[in-house]
Amino acid sequence: MADNELVLLDQVLAQRQAERTKPLREDEAFELFAAEQALHGRELSSEEIADGVVGGSNDGALDGVFVFLGGSLLSEDSEVLQPGYSAAKTPVAIKLELWLIQAKREVSFTETAIEKVADAAGRLLSLSEDEEDLRRLYSPQTVFRTGFFRTALRTLATRHPQVEINFVYATRGRTTGPNSINTKVEIKARDLESQLAGVVSGAVGRVEFLGAAELWRRANTVPSYTTELTYQENATSGNSHVALVRLRDYMNFLTDDQGALRRHIFDWNVRDYQGDVEVNREIKDSLQDPDGPEFWWLNNGVTIVCSKASAVGKTYSLDDVQVVNGLQTSHTIYSVLRGVEDNHPAFDRAVLVRILVTGDDTATRDRVIRATNRQTSVPAASLRATDDIQRDIEAYFLGRDWYYDRRKNFYRNSGRSPERIISIPLLAQAVMAMGLSRPDNSRARPSSLLKRDEDYKKIFSKDVPVEVYFWLAQAQRAVDVFLSSGEVEVSTQDRTNFKFHLAMLAATKLVGAPVRSPKQLKAVALSDAKITDANLAACLALLLESFDQFREETGDPADKVAKGPAFVEFLLRRPELELPSST
């Protein structure tokens, strides 16, 4: 019998390559794809997935490393990883997850692959190993990414985190039936699970095999934004509704067929889950108290927006649904009730749900989001996606068949090509690098660049023509494609360090002067001046030479150089840039 899943998987992989401006190396393309499917329910952006891919020489047989704290992905500028962080800021027993991924285009699963991971994990996950020794054994990126886990584990030791370590082994092979995983591989996998569970007392270790069938099914599972919500009582005004919903029915609304939280219905919420903070502890206590008053008496409830709502009997059918207020309530309900007996009395309590039908009017949705989140303290940065300038950029991109993902993963979940999707963080990094000549900031602050009002106003302004933002997005994408295409020999770590500095050099050459304001790019944007591969090759040669020279003069490690402003000014003073002497 033909292996149809393998044929279909290879077709998906070929289509992904065809969508790219330049195809990636086949092994690298598979690593990205496998990491995306391994973390399928996490709703990571393309940039977040790419940042976690560490494949290459001396990678410890690991192709992807991702660390989550309380369900949120850690990046190098996450608070918990910074020196002097107070563990007391973090809830007790918060979940700390490490995901290790190995992706091979082979059509089988081997003992050797698992043995290599076991050997590497023994060192990389040990808190007693010397960092210098690790860097002698493994690639900088592998040590760097696994370092997130080591640092978080050390920092949070007094908070007793719930540690889970997952290893996902992905190939184009079979996991069941003839020619599938043999007994020796299964035994090695069990041994690895025990080893991972032994990293720290109380840890959970898991090994998962993903073959062609599993990868293909996950790639073809598109999150649904249409769902049903059963209610007990309701009131209707025009096209909108207020309903009392039993928590049993609300749990059905929140979860998929496998009982996992449907994270994508919270894409438009302005805040992340805050974990074991006081308000969530109060929600948890009210759910667990068998003699407590009705849940909806003690809770403000949930606000849902959707494009259409229709009711049959006592069940709403909701299209394009998003929970825009009530994320803390929803997550806490899910966290508490997924682990209790089916006859728990909390299931019969109710939550108040507002259903606002806004059609396709995104401006109205944004007003609802802002209004429903002004009642409690929300960081200003959390409301950025609703700003007029953000909607203007999105509209301009759409008119040119590009997609500005101001609502994380909205366009990817809608089936758009990832190659034409630009996230808010990536555009902000591009503006900072090319429009403000601060690639060091882009490199050092990937997830926190927009948290300060001062930075945000420099990056996003109505005074900057929207064409400039579109040009910057395309220019940064061109740089990324150039560095990833295989036409240049750049390691994963160097690619991370160089991408924004290279973009700055290319923009500087086009303008003929250092760019200190995005408005300086108006002429090149309106003329649609392209950054060519020839331009990038020349700039890369200058960047590599300058980087080596600066490191030799200062003795600083590569990461420190890339994240510091001194190297930026050193670059801009290079005579090879042929800038006017007055600059």
C-alpha positions in Angstrom: 0.0 0.0 0.0 1.3 3.4 -0.9 2.3 5.6 2.0 -0.2 8.4 1.3 0.7 10.4 4.4 4.3 10.6 3.3 3.3 11.8 -0.2 1.0 14.4 1.2 3.6 15.6 3.7 6.1 16.0 1.0 3.6 18.0 -1.0 3.0 20.3 1.9 6.8 20.8 2.3 7.2 21.4 -1.4 4.4 24.0 -1.3 6.0 25.8 1.7 9.2 26.0 -0.3 7.5 27.3 -3.4 5.9 30.1 -1.3 9.3 31.3 -0.3 11.2 34.0 -2.3 14.2 31.7 -2.2 13.9 28.1 -1.0 15.7 27.1 2.2 18.0 24.2 2.4 15.8 21.1 2.6 17.0 20.1 6.1 16.5 23.6 7.5 13.0 23.9 5.9 12.1 20.6 7.6 13.5 21.7 11.0 11.3 24.8 10.9 8.2 22.8 9.8 8.8 20.2 12.5 9.2 22.7 15.2 6.0 24.4 14.1 4.1 21.1 14.3 5.7 20.0 17.5 4.4 23.2 19.2 1.2 23.3 17.2 -1.1 24.3 20.0 1.2 27.1 21.3 0.3 29.5 18.5 3.8 30.8 18.1 4.6 33.3 15.3 7.0 32.4 12.4 9.7 34.6 14.0 9.3 32.9 17.4 9.7 29.5 15.8 12.7 30.5 13.7 14.4 32.0 16.8 14.2 28.6 18.6 15.7 26.6 15.8 19.3 25.8 16.6 20.2 23.1 14.0 23.8 23.0 12.7 27.1 21.7 13.7 27.7 20.8 17.3 24.0 21.2 18.1 23.9 18.2 20.5 21.5 16.5 18.1 19.0 19.2 18.8 17.3 21.2 16.1 14.9 23.3 18.3 14.9 24.5 21.9 11.9 26.4 23.4 11.2 27.3 27.0 7.8 28.3 28.4 7.1 29.8 31.8 3.5 29.9 32.9 2.5 29.1 29.3 4.4 32.1 27.8 7.4 31.7 25.6 10.7 32.9 27.1 13.0 35.1 25.0 16.4 36.5 25.9 14.9 39.7 27.3 12.3 38.0 29.4 12.3 39.5 33.0 13.0 36.2 34.7 16.3 35.8 32.8 17.7 39.2 33.8 20.3 39.5 36.6 18.8 40.6 39.9 15.3 39.3 39.1 13.3 38.7 42.2 11.7 35.2 42.3 9.0 36.6 44.5 7.4 38.2 41.4 6.7 34.7 40.1 3.8 32.5 41.4 4.6 29.5 43.5 4.5 26.2 41.5 4.4 28.0 38.1 4.9 25.6 35.2 8.4 25.7 33.6 8.5 23.7 30.3 11.4 22.8 28.1 10.8 21.5 24.6 13.7 19.8 22.8 13.1 19.0 19.1 15.0 16.8 16.7 13.9 16.8 13.1 15.4 14.5 10.4 14.2 14.1 6.9 14.8 10.4 7.1 12.0 7.9 6.9 12.8 6.1 10.1 13.5 6.6 13.8 16.9 5.5 15.1 18.4 4.6 18.4 21.5 6.7 17.6 19.5 9.9 17.4 18.0 9.3 20.9 21.3 8.3 22.3 22.9 11.5 21.1 20.1 13.6 22.6 20.4 11.8 25.9 24.2 12.4 26.0 23.8 16.1 25.2 20.8 16.6 27.6 22.9 15.1 30.4 25.3 18.1 30.2 23.1 20.9 28.8 20.4 20.5 31.5 22.9 20.1 34.4 23.2 23.1 36.7 26.6 22.1 37.8 28.1 22.2 34.3 30.5 25.1 33.6 29.2 27.4 30.8 32.6 27.6 29.2 32.8 23.9 29.0 29.4 23.7 27.4 30.5 26.3 24.8 33.5 24.1 23.9 31.3 21.1 23.3 28.2 22.6 21.7 27.2 25.5 19.4 26.7 28.9 20.9 23.0 28.9 20.0 22.4 25.5 21.6 24.0 26.6 24.8 22.3 29.9 24.7 18.8 28.6 24.2 19.1 25.7 26.7 20.5 28.4 29.1 17.0 29.9 29.3 15.9 26.8 31.1 19.0 26.6 33.3 18.7 30.2 34.3 14.9 30.1 35.0 15.3 26.9 37.0 18.1 28.4 39.2 16.2 31.7 39.6 12.9 30.1 40.5 14.2 27.3 42.8 12.5 28.8 45.9 9.2 29.0 44.0 9.2 25.2 43.4 8.2 25.3 39.7 6.4 22.4 38.1 9.0 21.3 35.6 8.1 19.5 32.4 10.8 18.4 29.8 9.6 17.3 26.4 11.6 15.7 23.6 9.9 15.6 20.2 11.6 13.4 17.6 10.2 14.1 14.1 10.9 12.3 10.8 9.1 11.4 7.6 8.8 7.8 8.9 5.9 5.8 10.4 5.0 5.6 14.0 2.6 2.7 13.7 2.3 -0.4 11.4 5.0 -2.0 9.3 8.5 -0.5 9.3 7.6 1.8 12.2 9.4 2.4 15.5 11.3 -0.7 16.6 11.5 -2.1 20.1 15.1 -0.9 20.7 14.1 2.7 19.9 11.1 2.5 22.2 13.3 1.3 25.1 15.8 4.1 24.5 12.8 6.5 24.5 11.7 5.3 27.9 15.2 5.6 29.2 15.3 9.2 28.0 12.0 10.0 29.6 13.4 8.7 32.9 16.6 10.8 32.4 14.6 13.9 31.7 12.4 13.3 34.7 15.5 13.1 36.8 16.8 16.5 36.0 15.1 17.9 39.1 12.9 16.3 41.8 9.3 16.1 40.7 9.9 16.8 37.0 8.0 15.1 34.3 9.8 13.8 31.2 8.1 13.0 28.0 9.2 11.7 24.6 7.0 12.0 21.5 7.4 10.6 18.0 6.0 12.6 15.1 6.0 10.8 11.8 4.7 11.7 8.3 1.1 11.0 9.3 1.2 13.1 12.5 3.1 16.0 10.8 0.7 16.1 7.9 -2.4 16.0 10.1 -1.2 18.8 12.3 -0.2 20.9 9.3 -3.7 20.5 8.0 -5.5 21.3 11.3 -6.6 24.9 11.0 -7.9 26.5 14.2 -11.6 27.1 13.9 -13.0 30.5 14.8 -16.6 29.2 14.6 -17.9 27.5 17.7 -21.0 26.9 19.8 -21.9 28.2 23.2 -24.8 26.7 25.2 -26.5 29.0 27.7 -29.1 28.8 30.5 -30.7 32.2 30.3 -30.2 35.1 28.0 -31.2 38.6 27.0 -31.0 40.1 23.6 -30.7 43.7 22.4 -30.4 44.2 18.7 -27.6 41.9 17.5 -25.9 41.5 20.8 -26.6 39.3 23.8 -26.0 38.7 27.5 -26.1 35.1 28.7 -25.6 33.0 31.8 -23.5 30.0 30.8 -22.9 27.0 33.0 -19.2 26.4 33.6 -19.6 22.9 32.1 -20.8 24.4 28.9 -18.2 27.2 29.0 -15.5 24.6 29.4 -16.8 22.9 26.2 -16.5 26.3 24.5 -12.9 26.8 25.7 -11.5 23.4 24.7 -11.0 21.4 21.5 -11.9 17.8 20.9 -8.7 16.7 22.8 -9.6 18.8 25.8 -6.8 21.3 25.1 -7.4 25.1 25.6 -8.3 26.8 22.3 -5.6 29.5 22.7 -6.3 31.1 19.3 -9.7 32.4 20.5 -7.7 34.7 22.8 -5.5 36.2 20.1 -7.2 39.6 20.3 -7.1 39.8 24.1 -4.8 42.6 25.2 -3.1 40.8 28.1 -1.4 37.5 28.8 -2.5 35.1 31.5 -1.1 36.4 34.8 -0.9 33.1 36.6 -1.2 32.9 40.4 -1.9 36.6 41.0 -4.4 37.7 43.7 -7.4 38.1 41.4 -6.9 34.6 39.9 -6.4 33.1 43.3 -9.8 34.6 44.3 -11.4 33.1 41.2 -9.8 29.7 41.9 -11.0 29.8 45.6 -14.6 30.6 44.5 -14.6 27.7 42.1 -13.2 25.2 44.7 -15.5 26.3 47.6 -18.4 23.9 47.5 -20.5 26.2 49.7 -19.7 29.4 47.9 -22.2 31.8 46.3 -22.9 31.7 42.6 -19.8 32.2 40.5 -21.2 35.0 38.4 -22.1 37.1 41.5 -18.3 37.3 42.3 -16.9 37.7 38.8 -17.2 40.4 36.1 -17.7 37.8 33.4 -16.4 37.5 29.9 -16.8 39.6 26.8 -16.8 37.9 23.4 -16.9 39.6 20.0 -17.9 37.8 16.8 -19.0 38.6 13.3 -22.2 36.7 13.5 -24.3 35.0 16.2 -27.4 32.8 15.7 -29.3 30.7 18.3 -31.0 27.4 17.9 -32.7 26.2 21.1 -30.4 27.4 23.8 -27.1 27.2 21.8 -25.4 30.1 20.1 -23.4 29.5 16.9 -20.7 32.1 16.8 -18.5 33.1 13.8 -15.0 34.7 14.0 -15.2 34.5 17.8 -12.7 36.1 20.1 -12.6 36.5 23.8 -11.5 40.1 24.3 -12.0 40.5 28.0 -12.0 37.7 30.6 -8.8 35.9 29.7 -7.9 35.6 33.4 -11.3 34.2 34.3 -11.3 31.8 31.3 -7.8 30.5 32.0 -8.5 30.0 35.7 -11.7 28.1 35.0 -9.8 25.9 32.6 -6.9 25.4 35.0 -9.2 24.4 37.9 -11.9 22.4 36.2 -9.8 20.3 33.8 -8.4 18.4 36.8 -11.5 17.7 38.9 -14.1 15.0 38.9 -17.0 15.2 36.4 -19.5 15.6 39.2 -17.7 18.6 40.8 -20.3 21.2 41.9 -18.5 24.0 40.2 -19.6 22.7 36.8 -23.2 23.7 37.6 -22.3 27.3 38.5 -22.6 30.0 35.8 -20.5 32.7 34.3 -21.9 35.9 32.7 -21.0 36.2 29.0 -21.5 39.3 26.8 -21.7 38.5 23.1 -21.1 41.5 20.9 -21.8 41.1 17.2 -19.6 43.6 15.4 -19.7 42.0 11.9 -16.6 42.8 9.9 -16.1 46.2 11.6 -12.6 45.9 13.0 -12.7 49.6 14.2 -15.7 48.8 16.4 -14.0 45.7 17.7 -11.0 47.7 18.7 -13.2 50.2 20.5 -14.8 47.3 22.5 -11.4 46.0 23.4 -10.2 49.3 24.7 -13.4 50.0 26.6 -13.6 46.6 28.2 -10.0 46.7 29.3 -10.0 50.3 30.7 -11.8 49.2 33.9 -8.7 47.6 35.3 -5.0 48.4 35.0 -3.5 47.3 31.7 0.0 48.2 30.5 -0.2 50.8 27.7 1.8 48.5 25.4 -0.9 45.9 25.6 -3.3 48.1 23.7 -1.0 48.9 20.8 -2.8 46.7 18.3 -5.9 48.8 18.5 -4.1 52.1 17.6 -5.1 53.9 14.4 -1.6 53.7 13.0 -1.6 49.9 13.4 -4.9 49.6 11.6 -3.6 51.9 8.9 -0.5 49.8 8.4 -2.7 46.6 8.2 -5.0 48.1 5.6 -2.1 49.3 3.4 -0.4 45.9 3.6 -3.7 44.2 2.6 -4.0 46.3 -0.5 -0.6 45.0 -1.6 -1.3 41.3 -0.8 0.8 41.4 2.4 -0.4 40.8 5.8 0.3 42.8 9.0 -0.4 40.5 11.9 -1.5 43.0 14.5 -3.6 40.2 15.9 -1.0 37.4 16.4 -1.4 34.5 13.9 -4.7 35.7 12.6 -3.5 35.6 9.0 -1.5 32.4 9.4 -4.6 30.7 10.9 -6.5 32.1 7.9 -4.2 30.2 5.5 -2.1 33.1 4.3 1.5 32.5 3.2 3.9 33.0 6.2 6.3 34.6 3.8 4.0 37.6 3.4 3.0 37.9 7.1 4.8 40.6 9.2 4.2 40.7 12.9 4.2 43.9 15.0 7.4 43.0 16.8 9.3 42.2 13.6 8.2 45.5 12.0 9.2 47.4 15.2 12.7 45.7 15.0 13.0 46.7 11.3 12.1 50.3 12.1 14.5 50.4 15.0 17.3 49.0 12.9 16.8 50.8 9.5 14.8 53.8 10.5 16.6 54.7 13.7 20.0 53.1 13.2 19.7 51.1 16.4 20.1 47.5 15.4 21.6 46.8 18.8 18.2 47.5 20.3 16.4 45.3 17.8 18.8 42.5 18.6 18.8 42.9 22.4 15.1 43.5 23.0 13.1 41.2 20.7 10.0 41.0 23.0 10.1 44.2 25.0 10.9 46.8 22.3 7.4 48.3 22.5 6.8 48.3 26.3 7.9 51.8 26.8 5.8 54.7 25.4 9.0 56.6 24.5 10.2 53.8 22.2 6.8 53.1 20.7 6.3 56.7 19.7 9.7 56.8 18.0 8.8 53.6 16.0 5.1 54.1 15.1 4.0 57.6 14.2 1.3 59.2 12.0 4.1 61.5 10.7 5.8 58.6 9.0 4.2 57.7 5.6 2.6 54.3 5.6 4.6 53.5 2.5 7.8 53.6 4.6 6.5 50.9 6.9 5.7 48.7 4.0 9.2 49.3 2.5 10.8 48.5 5.8 8.9 45.2 6.1 9.9 44.1 2.6 13.5 45.2 3.2 13.8 43.2 6.4 12.2 40.2 4.8 14.8 40.5 2.0 17.6 40.5 4.5 16.2 37.4 6.3 15.8 35.6 3.0 19.4 36.4 1.9 20.9 35.1 5.2 18.8 32.0 5.2 19.0 31.0 1.5 22.2 29.0 1.7 24.0 31.4 -0.7 26.1 32.7 2.2 27.8 30.7 4.9 26.5 32.1 8.1 25.8 30.1 11.3 22.5 30.2 13.1 24.0 32.3 15.9 25.7 34.8 13.5 22.4 35.1 11.5 20.7 36.1 14.8 23.4 38.6 15.6 23.8 40.1 12.1 20.3 40.4 10.6 19.5 43.8 11.9 23.0 45.3 11.5 23.0 44.1 7.9 19.6 45.7 7.3 20.9 49.0 8.8 24.0 49.0 6.5 21.9 48.3 3.5 19.5 51.2 4.3 22.4 53.5 5.1 23.9 52.8 1.7 20.7 53.5 -0.1 20.1 56.8 1.7 23.7 57.8 1.6 23.7 58.8 5.3 23.0 57.3 8.7 19.2 57.1 9.2 18.1 58.7 12.4 14.4 59.0 11.6 12.1 56.7 9.6 11.0 59.8 7.6 14.4 59.8 6.0 13.4 56.7 4.2 10.4 58.4 2.4 12.2 58.8 -0.9 13.5 55.3 -1.2 10.1 53.9 -0.1 8.1 56.0 -2.6 10.5 55.1 -5.4 10.3 51.4 -4.3 14.1 51.1 -4.2 15.1 47.5 -3.7 17.8 46.1 -1.5 19.4 43.6 -3.9 21.5 40.5 -3.1 24.5 42.3 -4.5 24.0 45.2 -2.0 23.6 42.7 0.8 26.7 40.7 -0.2 28.8 43.8 -0.1 27.3 45.0 3.2 27.8 41.5 4.7 31.5 41.4 3.8 31.9 44.8 5.5 29.9 43.7 8.5 31.9 40.5 9.0 35.2 42.3 8.7 34.1 45.1 11.1 32.7 42.6 13.5 36.0 40.6 13.7 38.0 43.8 14.0 35.8 45.2 16.8 35.9 42.0 18.8 39.7 41.8 18.4 40.1 45.4 19.7 37.6 45.1 22.6 37.9 41.4 23.5 34.1 41.3 23.9 32.0 38.2 23.1 29.9 38.1 20.0 26.5 38.6 21.8 27.8 41.6 23.7 29.1 43.3 20.5 25.8 42.7 18.7 23.7 44.1 21.6 25.8 47.2 22.2 25.6 50.7 20.7 29.4 51.1 20.4 29.7 48.6 17.5 26.9 50.4 15.7 28.8 53.7 15.7 32.0 51.8 14.8 30.1 50.5 11.7 28.7 53.8 10.6 32.2 55.4 10.7 33.7 52.8 8.3 35.1 54.6 5.2 33.9 51.7 3.0 30.4 53.0 3.4 31.4 56.1 1.4 29.3 58.4 3.4 29.9 62.2 3.3 32.5 63.2 5.8 30.0 65.5 7.7 28.1 62.4 8.9 
